[in-house]
Amino acid sequence: MIKSPKEREATRREIGEYGKKLMLSSQVVELCEQVATPKQEEFLLRVLSNELERRERNRKSRLLSKAGFPTFKSFSEYEFTAIRFPPALSKEELLSIDFIGQKKNLVLYGAVGTGKTHLAIALGVLACEAGYKVRFYTVTELVLKLSEAHKNGTLERLVRDVKGLDLLILDEWGYVPVDKEGSQLLFRIIADSYESKSLILTTNLEFSKWGGIFTDEQMAAAMIDRLVHHGHLLMFEAKSYRMTHALMRRNAQEETPQEEK
């Protein structure tokens, strides 16, 4: 099939666009205009397209690997019915992950086992697939890493690493008390993240009790102020998924012998 001049021009534009994304010079298009046949241009376009796709797959794989998720989670069959969304954030807006580009925070509040961590990880996976740099920590894990880095003289390196993220996920916020040094180090991360990246926190602790966990009422208030100023609070009002299903299994086991009689 013979290509028209307009079709060849469109192919060369695509080659030029792929070349820019792959950091190639404009000479690629110039050579096509000077010496390439239509078939050679089609072949080159396919090669550049495949290479760009390969690089994108590898980049997303690296981002997912570096994120440190404890397990992979998606939104397949995820139930949103028990989540109370704030007026300024809909389910559709949440799944668009636009809040990351806007450097807004999410506080996921509710009882243990209601799906907060699942939602946080699934959003983190979406972010990685969109090309964002993400890191997942439990609060206990992060405080331990910060304390060890402080003792080893590598704190600034760790802080720079966290500063370079687009999204930081902190799981189990307030589940375990944090000592004074740990609270100060954690506050530095929150303060450095303010208006520079997005945070997702999962917690079962209401704001009024944060002071008792972080040993300092003023520091806790300052953390809340930074998190809430550019943030959304999602309320998880369901019963524990794990507890409900454990009870269902137990009830099924108890009923089975009766049905057999």
Buried (B, 14 or more C-beta within 10 A) or exposed (E): EEBEEEEBEEBBEBBBEBBEEEEBEEEBBEBBEEEBEBEEBBEBBEEBEEEBEEEEEEEBEEBBEBBEBEEEBEBEEEEEEBBEBEEEBEEEEBEEBEBBEEBBBBBBBBEBBBBBBBBBBBBBBBBBEBEBBBBBBBBBBBBEBBBEBBEEEEBEEBBEBBEEBBBBBBBBBBBEEBEEBBBBBBBBBBEBBBEEBBBBBBBBBEBEEBBEBBBBEEBBBBBBEBBEEBBBBBBBEBEBBEEEEEEEEEEEEEEEEEEEE
